[in-house]
Amino acid sequence: MGMASLRRRHMLVFQTVMRSRSVTEAAQQLGISQPATSRALFELEEQVGFPLFNRSSGRTTPTVEAQNLLPEIDELLLHQDLVEGRIKAVRARNEGTLTIAAPPGLVTSFLSRAVAR
């Protein structure tokens, strides 16, 4: 049985905690509560099947596995942002491909002006 897709929210929380080195700081940056941030990390750890952070004396420090996973999470989130941006651009411009077949005389006179407009 395969692993379910990682949730964007979990990956974003993970990335922010890794960058800020603090669950509290990450929660502030994300505009969510500290308990919600911790819960997202626990849910991600459950999903991947191994600890991503060591927790002791009120401190949360990344494991080697978390450090190794961060570049992949960064890349995945970047690509997702690029895809979402592309989707928005296509929607905004009704972008697509239009193929028009026309005799050469019509292309040089009427059609090229119409397409330019």
C-alpha positions in Angstrom: 0.0 0.0 0.0 1.5 3.4 -1.0 1.8 6.5 1.0 -0.9 9.1 0.6 0.0 12.5 -0.9 1.5 14.9 1.5 -0.7 17.8 2.3 0.5 21.2 1.2 -0.4 22.7 4.7 1.9 20.1 6.4 4.7 20.7 4.0 4.4 24.5 4.4 4.4 24.2 8.2 7.4 21.9 8.1 9.3 24.2 5.8 8.6 27.3 8.0 9.6 25.5 11.2 12.8 24.4 9.5 13.6 27.9 8.3 12.7 29.7 11.5 14.1 27.0 13.8 11.2 27.6 16.1 7.7 26.2 16.3 6.5 29.5 17.9 8.1 31.7 15.3 6.8 29.5 12.5 3.3 29.8 13.9 3.5 33.5 14.0 4.8 33.7 10.4 2.0 31.4 9.2 -0.7 33.2 11.3 -1.8 30.0 13.1 -1.6 28.9 16.7 1.5 27.2 18.1 -0.6 24.1 19.0 -1.9 23.9 15.4 1.7 24.1 14.2 2.8 21.3 16.5 -0.2 19.2 15.4 0.6 19.7 11.7 4.2 18.5 12.4 2.9 15.4 14.3 0.5 14.6 11.5 3.3 14.9 9.0 5.5 12.6 11.1 2.7 10.1 11.2 2.3 10.2 7.5 6.0 9.8 6.7 6.5 7.1 9.4 9.5 8.5 11.1 10.3 11.4 13.5 11.3 14.7 11.9 12.0 16.5 15.1 13.5 15.8 18.5 11.5 17.3 21.3 13.1 18.0 24.7 13.1 20.7 27.3 10.6 22.8 25.3 12.9 22.8 22.2 12.1 21.2 18.9 15.2 20.4 16.8 15.2 18.8 13.3 16.4 15.2 12.8 18.9 14.3 10.1 15.9 12.9 8.2 14.2 16.3 8.4 17.3 18.1 7.1 17.5 15.6 4.2 13.8 16.0 3.4 13.8 19.9 3.4 15.4 20.4 -0.1 12.8 18.1 -1.6 9.9 19.8 0.2 11.3 23.2 -0.9 11.3 22.0 -4.5 7.9 20.4 -4.4 6.3 23.6 -2.9 8.1 25.8 -5.5 6.8 23.6 -8.3 3.3 23.7 -6.9 3.5 27.5 -6.7 4.6 27.7 -10.3 1.8 25.4 -11.5 -0.8 27.4 -9.5 0.6 30.6 -10.9 0.4 29.2 -14.4 -3.2 28.2 -13.9 -4.1 31.7 -12.7 -2.3 33.2 -15.7 -4.2 31.0 -18.1 -7.5 31.8 -16.5 -6.8 35.5 -16.5 -5.8 35.7 -20.1 -7.9 32.8 -21.4 -4.6 31.6 -22.7 -4.5 28.8 -25.2 -3.8 27.9 -28.8 -5.9 28.9 -31.8 -5.2 27.5 -35.2 -6.5 29.4 -38.2 -6.3 28.2 -41.7 -6.5 30.9 -44.4 -5.3 31.7 -47.8 -2.0 33.7 -47.9 -3.7 36.9 -49.2 -6.1 37.0 -46.3 -3.3 36.3 -43.8 -1.2 39.3 -44.9 -4.1 41.8 -45.1 -7.1 41.2 -42.8 -6.1 38.4 -40.5 -2.7 39.8 -39.3 -4.4 43.1 -38.3 -7.2 41.2 -36.6 -4.8 39.0 -34.6 -2.7 42.0 -33.6 -5.8 43.6 -32.1 
